[in-house]
Amino acid sequence: MKAISSLSSIFSRRYSISSIIGILSTFGTGQMLSGGVWDAASHALREPESFWSIQHVAVYVGVSMIAISAILGLILLKKYNLDKFLKRGIQLIIIGSILQIISGYADSVSHEIFGIDGLISLSHQPLEIGLILTALGGFFIIKHHSSPTTRTLLPLSTVILLLSVLWLGFNLALLIGGVILCIPVYEIFSSGCAIL
C-alpha cells in the first residue's frame, strides 16, 4: 500500500511540475511578445532606448519565466521517464530558452556597439525563433497534459504560438521586402531598416 501511495505521489508531482512548465512557458512567451510590441511602439514614438528601458524589462520578465520553465524541465527530464510529447515540449522550451538568452546578450552587445537597431537585426531573428520554440513547447505540454484544468489553457497557448509565428513572419517580410518596405518602416520603427 505504501508503494502505491509513493508512486501516486511521484506521478502527481511530475504532472503538476509539467503543468507549471507549460504555463510558465506559455505566459512567458506572451509576456515577451507584448513587451516586444511595446518596444516597437516606443520606436515609433522615438522614445530614448536603453538596455534597461521599461519595455525591455517587460521582455526580460518573459525571458525569466521561460528560463525558470526550462530549468524545471531539465530537472524533470533528469528525474523521470516522460512520455514523448512532454519530453519533446520540454526539449523545445530548453532550446528556445537558450536561443533567447544568447540572442538577448548579443542584442545588448549590438546596442552598445551600433546603438539603436531596428526590428531586423542579427540578434532579433534567433530570439524570435526561440520564441516560437518555447511557444510550441508550451503548446505540446498543455495539449497533451493529463489535467483537464491545464488543458483549458489550450486556446491561449494556440494564440500565443500563432502570434509568435506571425511576429517572425512580419520581420522576415521586412527583410525580404527590403527597399520597398524600408521607406514606411523607417518612419514607423525609427531605424527599422538600418540593417538592410
N, C-alpha and C positions, 0 to 999 in steps of 0.2 A: 504494500500500500504506500509506503514511504517513497519507493522508487517511482511510482506513478505520479505522486504529488510533486516530486522534484522535477520529473520530466515535463509535467504540465507547467510548472513554474518557468523552466527554461524555454519552453515553446512560447508562452505568453510574453516573456521578457524579450525574446528575439523579435516577435512580431510587433510589440509596442515600440521597440527601438527602430525597427524598419519603418514604422508609421511616422515617427519623428523625423527620420532621414528624408522620407518622401515629402513631408510637409515643409521642412526647412529648405529643401532644395527648390520646391515649387515657389514658396513665398520669397525666398532669397532671389530667385531669378526674376520674379515680378518686381521686387524692390529695385533690382539693378536696372531693369527696363525703365521703370518710372523715373529713377534718378538720371538715366541716360537721356531720356526725352527732356527732362527738366534742364539738364546741362546744355542740350542742343538749343532749347528755347532761350537760355541765357546768352548764347552766342548771338541769337537774333536781336536781342536787346543790347548787345555789345557791352555786357557787364564784364568787369575785370575778372580774370580767371586765375586761380592758383590751385595747387595740388590739394589744399585743404578747404576749398570752397564748399559751401553747404550742399551744392549739387553733387560734388564728388563724395562728400561724406555719406550722402544717401546711397550712392553706389557702393561705397565701402561696407556699409551695413549689410547690403545684399551679399556682397562677397564673403563677409564674415559668416553669415547664415549658411551659405553654401560650403564654406570651408569646414564649419562645425559638422555639417551633414556628411562631408567626405571623411572626416576623422572618425565619426561614429560608424560610418560604413566600413572603413578599414578595420575597425575593431570587430565588427560583426563578421566580416569576411574571414578574419583570423580565428575567431572563436567557434563559428558554427558552419555546418554544411547547409548551404542555402539552395533554394530552388533556382532554376536558370533565369527566370525573369527578375527576381530580386537581386541575384548576383550581377546580372547584366546592368540593371539600373544603378546599382552601387558603383560598378566599374565606370559607367558613363559619368556619374557625378564626380568621381575621383579625378578622371582625366580632364573633365571640364573645369573643375576647381583649379587644378594645376595650371591649365592654359590661362585661366583668368588671372591668377596671381602673377605668373610670369609676364603676361601682357600688361597688367597694371603697373608693374615695376618698370617695364620697358616704356610705357606711356609717360611715367614720371620722369625718366631719364630724357625722353624725347622732348618733353615740355621744358626741361632745364636747358637743353642744347638748342632747340629750334624755336622755343616759345609756343604760342597757341597754335594748335593744329586744327584741322577740320574733322569732319566725320570720316574722311578717307585717310587713314594713316596705317602704316605697317603694324602698329601696336593695337589698333582697334579691331581689325578683322579677326585675328586669333581670339581676342576677347569675346567677340560675338559668336564665334564657333563654339567657344567654351560655354557661352550662354545656352546655345541650342543643345549641347550635350547634357548640361545639368537639367534643363527643362525636360529633355527626353528621358533622362534617368529618373527624375521625379515622377514623370508620367507612367513609366513602366512599373515603378514601385506602387503607386496609387492604384493603377488599373488592375494589377494582379494581387492586391493585398487581400488578406482573408477577412479583415474587419469591414463590415458594411459602412461603419461611420467614416473610416478613412476613404473608402471608395466614393463617398458623397462629394469629395473634392475633385473628382474626375473632370467635370466640366471646366472648372477653374484651371486645372492642370493643362487641359487641352488648349484653352485660350492662351495661356502663357506660352506654351510650346509654339503655337501658331504666330503669336506676336514676336517671339524670338526669331523665327524663320523670316518673318516679314521685315524685321529690323535689319537683318543681314542682307536680305534681298534688296531693300531700299538702298543700302550703302553700296552694294555691288552694282546696282543700276546707275548710281552716281559715277562709279569708276568706269563702267562700260560706256555710259553716255558721254563722258568726258567733256569735250568742248561745248557741246550743245547744252548740257545741263549746267555748266560752270557759271554762266552769267547769272541766272536767277538764284542758284545755290549759294554763290558767293555773297549775294545780298542777304540771303536768309541766314546762313550759318557762318557769317564772318569770314574766316579763312578756309571755308569748306573745300575749296579747290586748290589749296596751296600745294598739296602733294601731287596733284595731277600735273 
